[in-house]
Amino acid sequence: MDIFTLNTTYDFIVVGGGTAGCVLASRLLERQPSLSVLVIEAGADVTNHPHVSKPLEAALLHFSDIDFKYFTTPQEHLDNKPRYVCGVKALSGAITINAGGWIRGDKADYDEWAHQAADDRWSYQGLLTYFRRSEHHFDPNADAEQHGFNGPMHTSSVSTSGRHYPLRDTVLRAWKRLGLDEVPDANNGSPQGIAELVENRRNGLRQLTSVAYPLKGVQVMTETLVHRIILTDGKQGKVATGVELVDGRQLFVATGGEVLLSGGAYRSPQVLMLSGIGDKDELEKHGITQQVDLPWVGKNFHDHQMIFRYWKLRHPEKGLAMGSAAFADPSFEKGNPADWLATLTVPRDGLKEAIAKDEGKPAASGDSHVLVQGPRSHLEMNVLYAAFGAEQIGLEIPADGSAIMSYYMACLPTSRGSITLASTDPTAAPVINPNYCATHTDRFVMREGWRVLSRLMLETPEGQDLVEDEILPDGYKCLSSDASDEDIDARIKIGGVSCSHPAASCSMGKVVDASCKVFGVQGLRVVDASVIPVPLAAHYQVPVFALAEQAVDMILSDRDG
C-alpha cells in the first residue's frame, strides 16, 4: 500500500479500482495530464498473481484472497438457501476473475436504458462511440460503424484464437436444427441466433483493466477500504469534499474536484448508506443520521440467474472434453471450452400470460409491453466441453473428459432485490438479496430455457448421438421439453445460481442523474454497473467499459464548462 499524507487534496478521488475506476483514472489523466487523480482499492495489485493471466485457472481464484466471498440471503423462490456471489477484491476488478465473455447485447436493452434515464446518450446509438473506443476488435475487416480497432481491450473469437474443438460442427448443427440462424457478428446490437463466442483475451491471456488502461501518473492506494464519503453543507445542498478510510484517515478533493464512486453494485450502495445517503428508515436501523434522502439507494437491484446441466458423453474416448488425455491441443488453454453462444427470445403468448399475472392486466393487453416488443433477447445459452460446478446440485463428476455441460441465463429478469447494510462496520459484507425468480415472468423464462436445452441435447439427432443421458442429482429424473412446470421448477430451485452480473442498486433516474451525479450532492458521482437501471442481455464488462468511457467525457465537459 502506498502511504499518503493526511489532508492532501486531489482533483479526483476514485473509490474502487475495478473496471470502471481504472478506466476513469486512466482516461482522466490521459486527457488532462495536469490533473491529480487518486484511486483507492480494497484489494491488492494482482498483476503478478500466479493464476490471473490464464483464463482456465479462474476457478482457482474463487474463494481466494482476491474474493470477498459474498453470499446472498436465503433465496425464497429457489430452495431457500443462500447463493454464492463473487465480489472481486483486486485492482482491475471483476475482469480479474470473470469468464471473459465479450457480449455487448441487444440494442433494445440499451434503448430502454435511455428511456428510463430520459437521455439518449445511454441508447445503443449513444453508447456506440464508447463501445468502439474501448475495443480492439479481432477482425480488421469488420464493420467500422459497429467496432473499434484501436481500443485498449483486445478481443478474440474462438477461431481467431486457433482453437479447433472436435464438437464444433456437431453443436452448430444441433442449434440449427432448432431453427436458429448463424449470426456472423452478435456484437452489433442484433445478437439473436447462434454466433461464435467472443472473449476479451489477448494472445490467449487475460487482460487486466489496470494494464490495458495504464495508471501511470495515477496515485493508487491498494488494500485500503473506504468507510464513507465526507459531506459538508453547501449553498445548494450537500457537497462531497473527500473520503474517510476505515483507519480514520481523511483525504480530500480540491475545490471543484469530485469523488467518483466505483465500488460496484454491492459496495457502492453500501458506501452511500454508510455516508448517510439513502432511505431514512434503513439508515435509522443502524443509527446513521440521514444526510441525503435517496430511498432508492440499494433498491431495484437485479442479477442474471443461470443454471447448469450435465451430460454423459457416448464416446468420451474421442477426446471431446476437458479432462481427457486426448483433449490436449495447447490452443485450448486460450479461452473457454466452447464454440458457440446462442441468444433467443421466448414464446410470445406464454410471456404475455406471465406478465399479465405479475401486473394484474389481461394478457391481450401485453402486445405493447416492453418485454414483448422486438422480440427481446430473453435467453443466452451455451454448450461447454467441460463439467464443473456440479457440487451446487450435489453431484461429483470426475474431471476425466467423460461429461460436458450446458447453461442458460435469463437475460431480462423482472424480479428486483436489494442491497442493505448488515451493520455500520465498513468491512462487513452488505446484505445481498437478488430475489431470484420472484415473478411469474422470470419463472416462465427459466422454464423455457430448460425446455430449449432439453430439445437441443435430448431431442435432436446430434444431441442424441453425442450424449447418453443427463447426469442427475439423486431423487430427480431426466426432464424432456414437455416436462411439467412443477418438475422443471423443482430443478431450477436447486440449480439456479448467480451469473455475477449484479446491477441497478444505484439506478440512473433514481439515485443518480443521466450524468451519473448523485442527486442532492455536489461533487459526487457513481460510475459502475450499479447505475444501469434495467437488465441488459449482455455480459456487463462490455457496457461498464462504455459507461466509464462516456462518464469521462461528461466529467471533463462539466469541468471545462
TAMO-V356333 format. One record per residue. N is the residue number from 0. RES is the residue in one letter. PHI is phi in whole degrees, -180 to 180 (999 if undefined). OMEGA is omega in degrees with one decimal (none if undefined). D_LAST is the distance of its C-alpha to the last C-alpha in Angstrom with 1 decimal. Layout:
n	res	phi	omega	d_last
N	RES	PHI	OMEGA	D_LAST
N	RES	PHI	OMEGA	D_LAST
This chain:
n	res	phi	omega	d_last
0	M	999	174.9	35.4
1	D	-76	-179.5	33.4
2	I	-104	-179.2	33.6
3	F	-122	178.5	30.7
4	T	-75	176.7	31.0
5	L	-58	176.1	30.4
6	N	74	170.2	27.4
7	T	-63	-179.5	25.5
8	T	-110	-176.9	21.8
9	Y	-136	173.2	19.4
10	D	-69	178.7	15.7
11	F	-139	169.4	16.8
12	I	-112	179.9	20.2
13	V	-101	-179.3	21.3
14	V	-95	-178.0	24.3
15	G	111	-179.3	26.5
16	G	-100	176.6	27.0
17	G	-88	-177.8	28.1
18	T	-56	-176.8	26.9
19	A	-65	-177.6	23.4
20	G	-61	179.3	23.0
21	C	-67	178.4	24.1
22	V	-62	-179.8	21.9
23	L	-58	-175.6	18.8
24	A	-63	-177.7	19.9
25	S	-63	-176.6	21.1
26	R	-69	179.0	18.2
27	L	-60	-178.1	15.6
28	L	-74	176.7	17.9
29	E	-63	-177.1	18.8
30	R	-78	179.8	15.3
31	Q	-135	-173.9	14.4
32	P	-60	-179.9	17.9
33	S	-79	-178.5	17.1
34	L	-69	169.8	16.0
35	S	-105	-174.2	18.8
36	V	-127	177.9	19.6
37	L	-118	172.5	22.6
38	V	-112	177.4	24.4
39	I	-116	-175.0	27.2
40	E	-122	-178.4	29.8
41	A	-69	-176.7	33.0
42	G	-99	-177.2	35.0
43	A	-94	169.3	36.2
44	D	-78	-173.6	35.2
45	V	-106	-177.8	37.6
46	T	-52	-177.2	37.2
47	N	-105	178.3	40.9
48	H	-64	-172.7	42.2
49	P	-66	-175.0	45.5
50	H	-112	-173.7	44.9
51	V	-79	-168.9	41.2
52	S	-72	-175.4	41.3
53	K	-92	-175.1	44.1
54	P	-54	-174.6	43.2
55	L	-77	176.9	46.7
56	E	-100	-178.7	46.7
57	A	-60	-178.7	43.9
58	A	-60	-179.6	46.7
59	L	-75	-177.8	47.4
60	L	-91	176.2	44.0
61	H	-68	-177.5	44.3
62	F	66	176.7	45.7
63	S	-94	-178.6	45.1
64	D	-74	177.1	43.2
65	I	-105	-179.7	39.9
66	D	-123	175.1	40.3
67	F	-67	176.9	39.7
68	K	61	-179.9	42.7
69	Y	-75	170.6	41.5
70	F	-132	176.1	43.8
71	T	-77	166.1	43.2
72	T	-67	173.0	45.2
73	P	-54	-173.6	48.4
74	Q	-92	-172.0	47.6
75	E	-57	-173.4	49.6
76	H	-95	168.8	49.6
77	L	-105	-178.9	50.6
78	D	-108	-179.8	53.4
79	N	62	176.2	52.1
80	K	-118	176.9	51.3
81	P	-67	173.9	48.0
82	R	-122	175.0	46.2
83	Y	-69	173.7	44.8
84	V	-132	-175.5	41.0
85	C	-70	172.7	39.7
86	G	-121	-170.9	36.9
87	V	-78	179.5	36.0
88	K	-121	-176.3	35.6
89	A	-166	171.0	34.5
90	L	-61	-173.7	31.6
91	S	104	172.2	30.5
92	G	76	-170.2	31.5
93	A	-60	-179.8	33.5
94	I	-62	179.1	33.7
95	T	-65	-173.4	36.1
96	I	-119	-165.4	38.7
97	N	-61	-176.4	37.9
98	A	-76	172.2	40.1
99	G	87	179.5	37.6
100	G	-63	178.8	37.6
101	W	-100	-171.0	34.8
102	I	-118	-175.7	34.9
103	R	-72	177.8	31.8
104	G	101	-168.9	33.6
105	D	-100	178.1	33.7
106	K	-52	-176.3	31.2
107	A	-60	-178.7	32.4
108	D	-68	179.0	31.3
109	Y	-67	178.0	27.6
110	D	-66	175.0	27.7
111	E	-70	173.3	29.1
112	W	-57	179.5	26.3
113	A	-62	178.3	23.8
114	H	-63	180.0	26.1
115	Q	-64	-178.9	26.2
116	A	-86	-176.4	22.4
117	A	54	-177.1	22.1
118	D	-156	-176.2	19.6
119	D	-69	176.1	20.7
120	R	-63	-178.8	18.4
121	W	-102	172.9	21.2
122	S	-72	177.2	24.0
123	Y	-59	180.0	26.0
124	Q	-66	179.6	24.6
125	G	-67	-179.7	21.0
126	L	-91	-172.3	21.9
127	L	-59	176.8	24.1
128	T	-56	-174.4	21.6
129	Y	-85	168.7	21.3
130	F	-59	-178.9	25.1
131	R	-67	-175.9	25.6
132	R	-63	-176.5	23.1
133	S	-87	-166.0	25.0
134	E	-108	166.7	28.4
135	H	-116	-171.1	31.1
136	H	-68	-173.2	33.5
137	F	-72	-175.8	37.2
138	D	-109	-177.9	38.2
139	P	-66	-179.7	36.9
140	N	-99	-179.2	38.4
141	A	-72	-178.5	36.6
142	D	-63	-177.3	34.4
143	A	-72	174.1	31.2
144	E	-70	-175.7	29.5
145	Q	-97	-169.8	30.2
146	H	-128	174.2	30.2
147	G	-104	-174.8	28.4
148	F	-125	-177.9	30.6
149	N	-129	-178.3	28.5
150	G	-77	-176.8	26.9
151	P	-71	-173.8	27.9
152	M	-92	179.0	30.1
153	H	-81	176.7	33.4
154	T	-116	175.8	35.5
155	S	-150	172.3	39.2
156	S	-94	178.5	41.6
157	V	-58	-175.2	45.1
158	S	-71	-179.2	46.8
159	T	-72	175.1	44.4
160	S	-84	178.0	44.9
161	G	87	179.1	48.6
162	R	-87	179.8	49.8
163	H	-123	-176.0	52.8
164	Y	-79	-176.2	53.9
165	P	-68	-177.6	57.4
166	L	-97	-174.5	56.4
167	R	-55	-175.6	53.7
168	D	-70	-179.9	55.7
169	T	-61	-178.2	57.6
170	V	-67	178.3	54.5
171	L	-62	179.1	52.9
172	R	-62	179.8	56.1
173	A	-63	178.5	56.2
174	W	-63	179.7	52.7
175	K	-65	177.1	53.6
176	R	-61	178.9	56.8
177	L	-85	175.4	54.7
178	G	97	178.5	53.1
179	L	-82	175.2	49.8
180	D	-91	175.2	48.6
181	E	-76	-177.1	47.4
182	V	-109	-177.3	43.7
183	P	-68	-179.3	42.7
184	D	-148	179.9	39.1
185	A	-88	179.1	38.1
186	N	-102	178.5	34.5
187	N	-120	179.6	33.6
188	G	92	179.6	33.0
189	S	-130	-169.1	36.6
190	P	-86	-170.6	38.5
191	Q	-64	-176.1	41.7
192	G	132	179.9	44.8
193	I	-120	-175.6	45.9
194	A	-136	177.9	43.8
195	E	-68	178.8	44.1
196	L	-63	176.2	42.4
197	V	-121	-178.4	39.2
198	E	-131	176.0	38.1
199	N	-93	176.8	35.4
200	R	-116	176.3	38.0
201	R	-121	-175.2	38.1
202	N	55	176.4	41.7
203	G	79	-176.9	42.8
204	L	-117	176.1	40.9
205	R	-67	176.0	38.2
206	Q	-107	176.5	34.8
207	L	-80	-179.5	33.0
208	T	-59	-176.8	29.2
209	S	-70	176.0	29.0
210	V	-97	179.2	30.8
211	A	-64	174.0	29.4
212	Y	-109	-170.3	25.8
213	P	-60	179.6	26.7
214	L	-104	177.9	25.7
215	K	-61	-178.8	26.5
216	G	91	175.7	24.6
217	V	-85	174.0	23.7
218	Q	-85	-173.5	25.7
219	V	-124	171.7	27.8
220	M	-106	176.8	30.0
221	T	-103	-179.4	32.6
222	E	50	-177.1	35.3
223	T	-135	-176.6	33.2
224	L	-107	176.0	32.6
225	V	-86	177.7	29.9
226	H	-84	-174.8	31.5
227	R	-158	171.2	28.7
228	I	-87	177.3	25.1
229	I	-84	-178.3	25.2
230	L	-116	173.6	23.9
231	T	-127	179.1	23.7
232	D	-83	176.1	23.4
233	G	-121	-177.9	20.2
234	K	-68	-177.2	19.7
235	Q	-122	179.7	18.7
236	G	114	-177.6	20.9
237	K	-78	177.3	21.2
238	V	-128	174.6	19.0
239	A	-81	-176.5	19.6
240	T	-110	179.7	20.3
241	G	168	-179.6	22.3
242	V	-136	173.6	25.3
243	E	-112	-179.6	29.1
244	L	-85	-178.0	31.4
245	V	-65	178.9	34.8
246	D	-88	176.8	36.5
247	G	94	178.0	34.7
248	R	-66	179.9	32.4
249	Q	-123	178.7	28.9
250	L	-127	-168.6	25.7
251	F	-125	172.6	22.5
252	V	-97	177.5	18.8
253	A	-72	176.1	17.2
254	T	-57	-176.3	15.1
255	G	85	178.6	11.7
256	G	-81	-177.7	13.6
257	E	-140	166.6	14.8
258	V	-97	-179.7	18.2
259	L	-112	-175.8	18.6
260	L	-90	-178.1	21.9
261	S	-134	-177.3	23.7
262	G	-85	-178.5	27.3
263	G	92	-171.7	28.4
264	A	-68	175.4	30.0
265	Y	-91	-170.7	32.7
266	R	-86	-177.6	31.0
267	S	-61	176.9	27.5
268	P	-64	177.2	29.1
269	Q	-63	179.6	31.6
270	V	-64	178.3	29.0
271	L	-60	-178.8	27.2
272	M	-66	176.6	30.7
273	L	-64	178.5	31.7
274	S	-91	-179.1	28.7
275	G	87	179.9	29.9
276	I	-108	-179.0	27.5
277	G	160	-179.5	29.7
278	D	-79	-174.5	32.8
279	K	-59	-177.8	34.7
280	D	-63	179.7	38.1
281	E	-64	-179.8	37.2
282	L	-68	-178.2	35.8
283	E	-65	175.9	38.8
284	K	-57	-174.9	41.2
285	H	-114	177.6	40.0
286	G	70	179.6	39.7
287	I	-96	177.8	35.9
288	T	-76	-179.8	34.3
289	Q	-70	175.9	31.7
290	Q	-101	-179.0	28.3
291	V	-139	-177.1	26.4
292	D	-85	176.9	28.4
293	L	-132	-173.4	27.5
294	P	-65	-178.4	30.9
295	W	-87	175.9	29.8
296	V	-62	-178.8	29.1
297	G	85	179.5	31.8
298	K	-95	-179.9	32.9
299	N	65	-176.9	32.9
300	F	-63	174.4	33.6
301	H	-147	-178.5	35.4
302	D	-148	173.2	36.8
303	H	-73	174.3	38.7
304	Q	-104	178.6	42.4
305	M	-137	177.3	44.8
306	I	-146	178.8	48.5
307	F	-105	170.2	50.7
308	R	-130	-171.1	54.2
309	Y	-126	-169.8	56.7
310	W	-135	178.3	59.3
311	K	-85	-178.6	62.5
312	L	-72	175.0	62.9
313	R	-72	-174.1	66.2
314	H	-131	-179.7	66.3
315	P	-64	-179.0	64.5
316	E	-66	179.8	66.7
317	K	-81	178.7	64.7
318	G	70	-173.6	61.7
319	L	-93	-172.0	59.3
320	A	-145	177.5	57.1
321	M	-56	-178.4	55.8
322	G	106	175.9	58.6
323	S	-78	178.3	61.2
324	A	-63	-178.3	62.5
325	A	-85	178.2	62.2
326	F	-93	-162.1	58.5
327	A	-128	178.5	57.8
328	D	-62	-179.3	55.7
329	P	-57	-179.6	53.3
330	S	-67	-179.4	50.5
331	F	-64	179.5	50.7
332	E	-79	-172.9	48.8
333	K	-87	-179.9	45.6
334	G	180	-179.0	44.5
335	N	-68	-178.2	45.6
336	P	-78	-178.1	49.2
337	A	-158	178.1	48.4
338	D	-110	-164.6	48.1
339	W	-126	172.7	46.7
340	L	-124	-179.8	44.2
341	A	-106	176.5	45.1
342	T	-124	-171.4	42.7
343	L	-134	165.5	44.5
344	T	-94	179.9	44.2
345	V	-129	-178.9	46.9
346	P	-57	-171.9	49.6
347	R	-64	-174.8	48.1
348	D	-65	178.9	50.9
349	G	-64	178.1	51.0
350	L	-64	179.3	47.3
351	K	-62	179.3	47.4
352	E	-64	179.9	50.3
353	A	-66	178.6	48.5
354	I	-62	-180.0	45.3
355	A	-61	177.5	47.6
356	K	-64	-179.6	49.3
357	D	-70	-172.0	46.0
358	E	-103	177.4	44.6
359	G	68	180.0	47.9
360	K	-123	176.5	47.8
361	P	-61	-179.0	50.3
362	A	-60	-177.9	49.8
363	A	-63	-179.1	50.1
364	S	-82	-173.1	46.8
365	G	-84	-176.5	45.0
366	D	-59	-177.5	44.7
367	S	-95	-178.4	41.2
368	H	-64	-175.4	40.0
369	V	-61	179.8	36.9
370	L	-84	-179.6	39.0
371	V	-99	-178.3	41.7
372	Q	-64	175.6	39.9
373	G	133	-6.1	39.3
374	P	-70	-178.2	41.4
375	R	-80	179.4	39.1
376	S	-91	-173.3	39.5
377	H	-94	-174.0	41.3
378	L	-133	168.1	43.2
379	E	-118	-176.0	42.7
380	M	-139	-176.2	46.0
381	N	-158	169.4	47.3
382	V	-114	-178.7	50.6
383	L	-111	-177.8	50.6
384	Y	-91	-177.8	53.5
385	A	-166	175.5	53.7
386	A	-145	179.9	54.6
387	F	-143	177.5	52.7
388	G	76	-175.3	51.5
389	A	-73	179.8	54.7
390	E	-60	179.8	55.3
391	Q	-55	-178.9	53.1
392	I	-110	172.8	56.0
393	G	80	179.8	58.8
394	L	-103	170.0	59.6
395	E	-123	-177.4	60.4
396	I	-103	-178.7	60.2
397	P	-63	179.9	61.4
398	A	-86	-175.0	59.0
399	D	-119	178.8	61.7
400	G	80	-178.3	60.3
401	S	-91	-175.6	62.4
402	A	-143	171.2	59.6
403	I	-127	-178.0	56.3
404	M	-140	173.3	53.7
405	S	-139	175.4	51.4
406	Y	-142	164.5	48.5
407	Y	-139	-178.3	46.5
408	M	-126	174.3	43.2
409	A	-83	-167.0	42.2
410	C	-84	-170.9	38.7
411	L	-126	-176.1	37.7
412	P	-63	173.3	39.1
413	T	-101	175.5	39.1
414	S	-68	178.4	40.3
415	R	-127	180.0	37.8
416	G	-120	-176.0	38.2
417	S	-157	167.7	36.5
418	I	-117	179.2	35.3
419	T	-132	-179.7	36.6
420	L	-86	169.9	37.4
421	A	-86	-178.9	40.8
422	S	-167	175.1	40.5
423	T	-86	179.2	38.2
424	D	-78	-177.8	38.9
425	P	-68	177.7	35.8
426	T	-86	179.3	38.2
427	A	-79	176.5	39.9
428	A	-68	171.6	39.3
429	P	-69	175.7	37.6
430	V	-86	-172.2	39.8
431	I	-109	178.8	39.1
432	N	-132	178.5	40.6
433	P	-71	178.8	39.7
434	N	59	-176.8	42.5
435	Y	-57	171.0	43.6
436	C	58	-178.1	45.7
437	A	-83	-176.0	45.5
438	T	-117	174.8	45.4
439	H	-60	-178.7	48.0
440	T	-63	-179.4	45.4
441	D	-66	-179.8	44.7
442	R	-68	176.7	48.5
443	F	-62	-178.7	49.2
444	V	-63	179.1	46.7
445	M	-63	177.4	48.1
446	R	-64	-179.8	51.6
447	E	-63	175.6	50.8
448	G	-59	178.4	49.4
449	W	-60	-176.1	52.7
450	R	-66	179.1	54.7
451	V	-63	179.5	52.9
452	L	-65	176.4	53.6
453	S	-64	177.8	57.2
454	R	-63	-177.3	57.6
455	L	-63	-170.2	56.1
456	M	-91	-173.8	58.2
457	L	-110	-168.7	61.3
458	E	-124	171.5	61.9
459	T	-95	176.4	60.9
460	P	-57	-179.4	63.6
461	E	-65	179.5	61.1
462	G	-65	-179.9	60.4
463	Q	-65	176.8	64.0
464	D	-72	-174.1	65.0
465	L	-82	-173.1	62.3
466	V	-122	175.2	62.8
467	E	-77	-174.1	65.9
468	D	-171	172.4	64.3
469	E	-81	175.4	61.4
470	I	-88	-165.7	61.6
471	L	-114	170.2	61.8
472	P	-71	-178.6	61.5
473	D	-56	175.8	64.8
474	G	89	-178.7	65.7
475	Y	-122	179.8	63.6
476	K	-108	176.8	64.7
477	C	-70	-174.9	63.0
478	L	-110	177.6	61.2
479	S	-82	-175.8	61.3
480	S	-69	179.5	58.9
481	D	-100	178.0	61.1
482	A	-63	-178.5	61.2
483	S	-70	175.4	60.7
484	D	-57	-176.3	57.4
485	E	-64	-179.9	59.0
486	D	-68	178.2	60.0
487	I	-67	178.5	56.6
488	D	-57	-178.9	54.9
489	A	-63	178.0	57.1
490	R	-72	179.2	56.0
491	I	-64	-178.0	52.3
492	K	-62	179.6	52.8
493	I	-89	-172.1	54.0
494	G	-104	-177.3	51.9
495	G	-65	-178.7	48.4
496	V	-138	178.0	45.9
497	S	-75	171.7	42.2
498	C	-94	178.6	40.4
499	S	60	174.1	37.8
500	H	-123	-176.4	34.9
501	P	-74	-176.5	33.7
502	A	-160	164.5	30.6
503	A	77	-178.0	29.1
504	S	-77	171.1	29.8
505	C	-134	-163.8	26.2
506	S	-60	172.6	25.7
507	M	-63	-176.2	22.7
508	G	94	-179.7	23.1
509	K	-117	-178.0	25.3
510	V	-113	177.6	23.8
511	V	-124	175.9	20.2
512	D	-85	-175.5	18.0
513	A	-71	173.0	17.1
514	S	-106	176.6	14.1
515	C	71	179.0	16.8
516	K	-83	179.1	15.8
517	V	-69	179.4	19.1
518	F	-60	174.8	19.9
519	G	82	179.9	20.4
520	V	-135	173.5	18.8
521	Q	-83	174.9	15.5
522	G	77	-179.9	14.6
523	L	-138	174.4	17.1
524	R	-126	168.8	17.2
525	V	-114	-179.5	20.3
526	V	-134	175.6	20.3
527	D	-174	-175.8	23.9
528	A	-64	-178.5	26.6
529	S	-65	-178.7	26.9
530	V	-89	-178.7	24.0
531	I	-69	-166.0	25.8
532	P	-82	-176.0	27.4
533	V	-133	177.6	30.3
534	P	-66	177.8	32.8
535	L	-122	175.3	32.4
536	A	-82	-172.9	35.4
537	A	-138	164.0	33.8
538	H	-96	-157.3	34.1
539	Y	-69	175.5	31.0
540	Q	-61	-176.9	30.1
541	V	-66	177.5	29.0
542	P	-65	179.8	26.5
543	V	-70	173.7	25.2
544	F	-58	-179.0	24.4
545	A	-66	177.4	22.5
546	L	-57	-178.4	20.8
547	A	-68	177.4	19.6
548	E	-61	179.5	18.5
549	Q	-70	179.4	16.4
550	A	-59	177.6	15.0
551	V	-59	177.5	13.8
552	D	-59	-179.1	11.7
553	M	-65	-178.6	10.3
554	I	-62	-177.7	9.9
555	L	-71	176.0	8.2
556	S	-63	178.2	5.8
557	D	-65	-177.7	5.0
558	R	-69	-178.6	5.5
559	D	-78	-176.6	3.8
560	G	-81	none	0.0
